[in-house]
Amino acid sequence: MLALIKRVRNLLLSPSAEWDVIDLEAVELRKLTLGYVVPLAAIPTFATIIGLSVLGVEAGGVFHRAPLFGVVISSTLFFVLAVAGVFLFALMLDWLARRFGGEQSYAQAFKLSAYSITAAMLAGALTIAPALGVFALLGATYSLYLLFVGAPKVMHVKGKQGINYSIVAALLAVALALGVGLITMAMSASTGALFPTMTALRAAELGNVPQGAALDLSPEPLPDSAGELAAGAPAVPVGEDLRGTTPPKIANLDRVAVSAEKRGVGGARNVQVEAEYRRGSRYIMLQLTLSPTIAREIGFGGPATSEYDRETSDGYSRRRRVAEAIVVEDWNNSSKSGSYGRLVEDRFYVKASGGGGILPNDLRAAVELFGRQTLAQLEAEG
């Protein structure tokens, strides 16, 4: 370990002199791989897991944490490809050196490949805090400088050809790094593990967490009977008029606008309450409607209503019966926006639409706030 630390320090602080030392060293590929390449590649691997799944990140004023299993899969893929990339890059460097009049030696090329990743892998530790990502990019840039300085020394390419060799080697390194990233994305996406959905804390949770206390960012499961208007559903306080039916906060968003409208009389009475919630780019538009004709207006309701479940790479669209309700969900992965609606008794419809960083579960949770008691309140106040 002390030897690894010394090598890292010397490469970062005096790369030219250290490459001269490396050039003269005998190399055992297995020893260099296990003693240097693997420990360095493990740094960004574990930093990513800790940053996304243990510490979590903040986006749009909401803390998120990615599922551990998905992040581990993606990070492990990166680790394997990064180590394999060192071997592949050594082959490229060896082949390329002969074209520029350098020495043909895979052992020399492997040393160059292994040690040139030093700065990039160390900077990968900063992925523990996504806000420091720009500094991780600077580390990758410094690794290109290490490669540029060391390539002609280790592969014994002389004069102007040495500069040309360094330039081409640096371009190959960039291309290989991009390839590793793209392969990781492709392989992870096929398993659904890349960039896993990060669960947001509810507003109530954020308000009840003491300052400095650890946050539990694991998903909060909603009840299996989603859509059922149970008698024990949480009541929403009613103010002076129907506008008080909507709470001042939903999913840590502040209510910025609210309106209420009543139309008709007797059996044709219509009541509609709308509210807008925002914080930063995140928003939810909430609609509560009590109307004997709402099922016809929205195009579904009654026993003849069809159920479907359509899913594509760009999102999903679903309609299904849940207990006494009909639930409709739509989500678009490209725009990161969607809606969740619930129709009960063909006359009470609650719909939440949102985007800008909102998650599907936020929309579902917003609709779940309004149950049997809300319906009774609208009937009484309307």
Secondary structure, DSSP 4 states (H G I P E B T S, - for coil): -HHHHHHHHHHHH-HHHHHHHHHHS---HHHHIIIIIHHHHHHHHHHHHIIIIII-EEETTEEEE--HHHHHHHHHHHHHHHHHHHHHHHHHHHHHHHHTT----HHHHHHHHHHHTHHHHHHGGGGGSGGGHHHHHHHHHHHHHHHHHHHHHHHT--HHHHHHHHHHHHHHHHHHHHHHHHHHHHHHHHHT-SS---EEPPHHHHHHSPTTPPP--S--PPPTTTT---TTPPP----SSGGGGS-SEETTEEEEEEEEEEE--GGG-EEEEEEEEEETTEEEEEEEEE-TTHHHHHT--STT---EEEEETTEEEEEEEETTEEEEEEEETTTTEEEEEEEETTTEEEEEEEESS--HHHHHHHHHT--HHHHHHHHHH-
